[in-house]
Amino acid sequence: MANKTVKVGLVQLSCSADVANNLEKTITGVREAAAQGAQVVVLQELFRSLYFCDVEDYENFKLAESIPGPSTDTFGALAKELGVVIVASLFEKRAEGLYHNTTAVLDADGTYLGKYRKMHIPDDPGYFEKFYFTPGDLGYKVFPTKFGNIGVLICWDQWYPEAARITALKGADFLVYPTAIGWHKDQDGLTNDEQYGAWQTIQRSHAVANGIPVVSVNRCGIEGDMKFWGGSFVSNPFGRVVFKASHEEEQIHVEELDFAGSDRYRTHWPFLRDRRIDSYQPITKRYLDEE
């Protein structure tokens, strides 16, 4: 790849119950990022609606759509018009009664490159995702785009170094994490700081361990009892935060990533060279209580 840098746009927005308005607002955000020079634009998790997984409600299945489908048609046309790659997180209806949390990638010429289905599905108070989503079955994915090889993971995947490692080993130039995560609106500040710090630290660790940048895009705003914490950020290949968004405000930001940095960090800190792949078989077990 001749071009060793890429300008990545992060679109951090609040959402409402008006699905059509969320779509238009997101399209405006993509246009703004492109106007700022973005070549790749990453959208937050499930931007088409409120974060509906805070309740178990069968009516919410009506929000799902086929992929490819209406949203990929819309964003494919937009990607072609603007000459940008778009990473779009959507609620996928695969078949009757079968749904996934899925991210589609549209190349800069509008081509639909494919999708990644979220592998790790949480089930916690306020995050009842197992009610809605079947775990992904496409494996970990890297998408070769005009502006680089993009490794796509989604939200809860953030906490799993195995997912980041495998995606990096498949040739990702950088990792992106569309996200929807927040605090209970009445939670104390110390707990808030601890939770955000852990969330950011684990992703920065993925950058360090794999020697590639990480881009994480979260929503903001209050939905029900949840205050989504924003704080979208970009880490360089050695875990340094080069951009961090507001916790409160909507924000469109473009950050340039330097792929040459990955070679420099991987050469001086050769974690991939020194991996003992012959010793890792135990990781495929749930727990080593019988060893």
C-alpha positions as CSV (number, residue, x, y, z in Angstrom):
1,M,0.0,0.0,0.0
2,A,1.6,3.2,-1.2
3,N,-0.3,5.4,1.3
4,K,1.1,4.9,4.8
5,T,-1.4,7.2,6.6
6,V,-5.2,7.3,6.8
7,K,-7.5,10.0,8.2
8,V,-10.2,8.4,10.4
9,G,-13.4,10.2,11.3
10,L,-15.1,9.4,14.6
11,V,-18.8,10.3,14.7
12,Q,-20.0,10.5,18.4
13,L,-23.7,11.3,18.6
14,S,-26.7,11.1,21.0
15,C,-29.7,9.2,19.7
16,S,-33.5,9.5,20.0
17,A,-36.5,7.4,19.5
18,D,-36.9,8.9,16.0
19,V,-35.1,6.4,13.7
20,A,-35.4,8.5,10.6
21,N,-33.9,11.5,12.5
22,N,-31.0,9.4,13.8
23,L,-30.2,8.3,10.3
24,E,-30.2,11.8,8.9
25,K,-28.1,13.1,11.8
26,T,-25.6,10.3,11.2
27,I,-25.4,11.1,7.5
28,T,-24.8,14.7,8.4
29,G,-22.0,13.5,10.7
30,V,-20.4,11.5,7.9
31,R,-20.5,14.5,5.6
32,E,-18.9,16.7,8.3
33,A,-16.2,14.1,8.9
34,A,-15.5,13.9,5.1
35,A,-15.4,17.7,4.9
36,Q,-12.7,17.6,7.6
37,G,-10.7,15.2,5.4
38,A,-11.7,11.8,6.7
39,Q,-11.0,8.9,4.5
40,V,-12.6,6.3,6.8
41,V,-15.6,7.2,8.9
42,V,-16.5,5.0,11.9
43,L,-20.0,5.1,13.4
44,Q,-21.1,4.2,16.9
45,E,-22.9,1.0,17.8
46,L,-26.5,0.7,16.8
47,F,-26.8,4.3,15.8
48,R,-30.2,3.9,14.1
49,S,-32.1,3.9,17.4
50,L,-32.0,4.3,21.1
51,Y,-30.0,1.5,22.8
52,F,-32.9,-0.8,23.0
53,C,-31.1,-3.6,24.9
54,D,-31.8,-1.9,28.2
55,V,-35.1,-3.8,28.2
56,E,-36.4,-7.1,27.0
57,D,-39.2,-6.1,24.6
58,Y,-40.3,-8.1,21.5
59,E,-41.4,-4.9,19.8
60,N,-37.7,-3.9,19.4
61,F,-37.1,-6.7,16.9
62,K,-39.0,-4.5,14.4
63,L,-35.9,-2.3,14.4
64,A,-33.8,-5.0,12.6
65,E,-33.1,-5.1,8.9
66,S,-31.4,-7.3,6.4
67,I,-27.7,-6.8,5.6
68,P,-27.1,-5.9,2.8
69,G,-30.3,-3.9,2.8
70,P,-31.7,-0.4,3.2
71,S,-29.0,1.0,5.4
72,T,-26.1,-0.4,3.4
73,D,-27.7,0.9,0.2
74,T,-27.9,4.4,1.8
75,F,-24.4,4.3,3.2
76,G,-22.9,2.7,0.1
77,A,-24.3,5.6,-2.0
78,L,-22.9,8.1,0.5
79,A,-19.5,6.4,0.6
80,K,-19.3,6.6,-3.2
81,E,-20.4,10.2,-3.3
82,L,-17.9,11.3,-0.7
83,G,-15.1,8.9,-1.6
84,V,-14.9,7.6,2.0
85,V,-15.0,4.2,3.6
86,I,-17.9,3.9,6.1
87,V,-18.0,1.4,9.0
88,A,-21.7,1.1,10.0
89,S,-23.1,-0.8,13.0
90,L,-26.6,-2.2,12.4
91,F,-29.2,-4.5,13.9
92,E,-29.3,-7.5,11.5
93,K,-32.3,-9.7,10.8
94,R,-30.7,-12.7,9.3
95,A,-33.9,-14.9,9.1
96,E,-37.2,-15.1,10.9
97,G,-36.4,-15.2,14.6
98,L,-32.6,-14.9,14.0
99,Y,-30.8,-11.7,14.7
100,H,-27.3,-10.3,15.1
101,N,-25.4,-7.2,16.2
102,T,-23.6,-6.6,13.0
103,T,-21.2,-4.1,11.4
104,A,-21.1,-3.6,7.7
105,V,-18.2,-2.0,5.8
106,L,-18.7,0.1,2.6
107,D,-15.6,0.9,0.5
108,A,-14.8,4.3,-0.9
109,D,-16.4,3.4,-4.2
110,G,-19.7,2.4,-2.5
111,T,-19.0,-1.4,-2.7
112,Y,-20.4,-3.4,0.2
113,L,-17.3,-5.4,1.4
114,G,-19.1,-7.6,3.9
115,K,-20.0,-7.7,7.6
116,Y,-18.8,-8.7,11.0
117,R,-21.2,-10.2,13.5
118,K,-20.4,-9.4,17.2
119,M,-18.9,-12.5,18.8
120,H,-19.2,-11.7,22.5
121,I,-22.7,-11.0,23.7
122,P,-23.2,-9.5,27.1
123,D,-26.1,-10.0,29.5
124,D,-26.0,-7.6,32.4
125,P,-28.5,-5.1,34.0
126,G,-29.2,-2.5,31.3
127,Y,-27.5,-4.6,28.6
128,F,-29.8,-7.5,27.8
129,E,-28.2,-8.3,24.5
130,K,-28.6,-12.1,24.7
131,F,-32.3,-11.5,24.4
132,Y,-31.8,-10.0,21.0
133,F,-28.6,-11.2,19.4
134,T,-27.2,-14.6,18.4
135,P,-23.4,-14.7,18.8
136,G,-21.5,-14.1,15.6
137,D,-20.6,-17.1,13.4
138,L,-18.4,-15.4,10.7
139,G,-15.3,-15.4,12.8
140,Y,-13.0,-12.4,13.1
141,K,-12.8,-10.2,10.1
142,V,-10.5,-7.8,8.4
143,F,-11.8,-5.7,5.5
144,P,-9.3,-4.6,2.7
145,T,-10.5,-1.1,1.8
146,K,-9.0,1.6,-0.4
147,F,-7.5,3.2,2.7
148,G,-6.2,0.2,4.6
149,N,-7.1,-3.1,6.1
150,I,-9.7,-2.5,8.8
151,G,-10.2,-4.9,11.7
152,V,-13.7,-4.6,13.0
153,L,-14.9,-5.6,16.5
154,I,-17.9,-4.5,18.4
155,C,-18.3,-3.1,22.0
156,W,-18.2,-6.1,24.4
157,D,-15.5,-7.6,22.1
158,Q,-13.4,-4.8,23.6
159,W,-12.7,-6.7,26.7
160,Y,-11.2,-9.8,25.0
161,P,-7.5,-9.8,24.1
162,E,-8.0,-13.0,22.1
163,A,-10.4,-11.2,19.7
164,A,-8.0,-8.3,19.1
165,R,-5.0,-10.6,18.7
166,I,-6.7,-12.8,16.1
167,T,-7.9,-9.8,14.2
168,A,-4.5,-8.3,14.2
169,L,-2.9,-11.5,13.1
170,K,-5.2,-11.5,10.1
171,G,-3.5,-8.4,8.9
172,A,-5.4,-5.4,10.3
173,D,-3.7,-2.1,9.9
174,F,-5.9,-0.8,12.8
175,L,-8.8,-1.9,15.0
176,V,-12.2,-0.2,15.2
177,Y,-14.8,-0.7,18.0
178,P,-18.3,0.7,17.4
179,T,-19.6,1.0,21.0
180,A,-22.6,1.8,23.2
181,I,-21.6,1.9,26.8
182,G,-22.4,4.2,29.7
183,W,-23.0,4.7,33.4
184,H,-26.2,4.6,35.4
185,K,-27.2,8.3,35.6
186,D,-27.1,8.2,39.4
187,Q,-23.8,6.3,39.8
188,D,-21.0,8.0,41.8
189,G,-18.1,9.7,40.2
190,L,-15.4,7.4,41.5
191,T,-17.1,4.4,40.0
192,N,-17.6,6.2,36.7
193,D,-13.9,7.1,36.5
194,E,-12.9,3.5,37.4
195,Q,-15.2,2.0,34.7
196,Y,-14.2,4.4,32.0
197,G,-10.5,4.0,32.9
198,A,-10.8,0.2,32.6
199,W,-12.6,0.4,29.3
200,Q,-10.0,2.7,27.8
201,T,-7.1,0.8,29.3
202,I,-8.0,-2.6,28.0
203,Q,-8.3,-1.2,24.4
204,R,-5.0,0.7,24.7
205,S,-3.5,-2.6,25.8
206,H,-4.7,-4.2,22.6
207,A,-2.9,-1.5,20.7
208,V,0.3,-2.2,22.6
209,A,0.1,-6.0,22.4
210,N,-0.5,-5.9,18.7
211,G,1.4,-2.8,17.6
212,I,-1.5,-1.2,15.7
213,P,-3.8,1.8,16.4
214,V,-7.2,1.4,18.0
215,V,-10.2,3.6,17.2
216,S,-13.2,3.4,19.6
217,V,-16.4,5.3,18.9
218,N,-19.1,5.5,21.6
219,R,-22.5,7.3,21.8
220,C,-23.2,10.1,24.3
221,G,-26.4,11.4,25.9
222,I,-29.0,10.1,28.4
223,E,-31.3,7.3,27.5
224,G,-33.6,6.2,30.3
225,D,-31.5,5.5,33.3
226,M,-28.3,5.3,31.3
227,K,-25.9,8.2,30.7
228,F,-23.7,7.0,27.7
229,W,-20.2,8.2,28.5
230,G,-19.0,9.3,25.1
231,G,-15.2,9.5,25.5
232,S,-14.5,8.1,22.0
233,F,-10.8,7.9,21.5
234,V,-7.9,7.0,19.3
235,S,-4.8,5.2,20.6
236,N,-1.5,5.0,18.7
237,P,0.3,1.6,18.3
238,F,1.9,1.9,21.7
239,G,-1.2,2.8,23.7
240,R,-0.8,6.6,23.8
241,V,-4.2,8.4,23.6
242,V,-3.8,10.8,20.7
243,F,-7.5,11.9,20.8
244,K,-10.2,11.7,23.4
245,A,-13.8,13.1,22.9
246,S,-16.0,14.8,25.4
247,H,-18.0,12.7,27.8
248,E,-21.0,15.1,27.4
249,E,-21.1,16.5,23.9
250,E,-21.7,15.2,20.4
251,Q,-18.4,15.4,18.5
252,I,-17.1,14.8,15.0
253,H,-13.3,14.4,14.9
254,V,-10.8,13.3,12.3
255,E,-7.4,11.8,13.4
256,E,-4.6,10.8,11.1
257,L,-3.1,7.3,11.7
258,D,0.4,6.5,10.6
259,F,0.8,2.9,9.6
260,A,4.6,3.2,9.5
261,G,4.4,3.6,13.3
262,S,3.3,0.0,13.6
263,D,6.4,-1.3,11.9
264,R,8.6,0.9,14.2
265,Y,6.9,-0.2,17.4
266,R,6.7,-3.9,16.4
267,T,10.4,-3.8,15.5
268,H,11.5,-2.2,18.8
269,W,9.0,-4.2,20.9
270,P,8.8,-7.5,19.0
271,F,5.9,-9.1,20.9
272,L,4.8,-10.9,17.7
273,R,8.3,-12.3,17.1
274,D,8.5,-13.7,20.6
275,R,5.0,-15.3,20.9
276,R,5.2,-18.9,22.1
277,I,2.5,-20.3,19.9
278,D,3.4,-23.8,20.9
279,S,2.4,-23.1,24.5
280,Y,-1.1,-21.5,24.0
281,Q,-3.3,-24.5,23.5
282,P,-4.8,-24.3,27.1
283,I,-6.4,-21.0,26.1
284,T,-9.1,-22.9,24.2
285,K,-10.5,-24.3,27.4
286,R,-13.1,-22.5,29.5
287,Y,-11.0,-22.8,32.8
288,L,-8.1,-24.9,33.8
289,D,-9.5,-26.5,36.9
290,E,-8.6,-30.1,35.7
291,E,-5.0,-29.4,34.9
